[in-house]
Amino acid sequence: MPTPDRLRAWLVANELGSAEMPISDALLRDARELREAIHRAGTAVAADDVPDPADEACSTAGPPVRRWPSSPSTPWRRSARTTRTARATA
């Protein structure tokens, strides 16, 4: 994710945002940090190792994933993909 536009495009493609969604420097930085934590954790698991607890904390910290509303009157809601994943892992 080299630019805010690339992050926005990824979010839109994965139904997690809209083309109008503002992407701050902080959001771009957090997305990069999460991407790297997921990569390190996946690499550890693939090598039959245990992921670093800091990487696990990075991937589970913060509020639930929310979709960017398609209009100002659309309320925030849990992503259907996140809800399905939560049910499957419960």
Secondary structure, DSSP 4 states (H G I P E B T S, - for coil): --SHHHHHHHHHHTTS--TT----HHHHHHHHHHHHHHHHHHHHHHTT-PPPHHHHHHHH-SSPPBPPPSSTTSPP-B-HHHHHHHHHH-
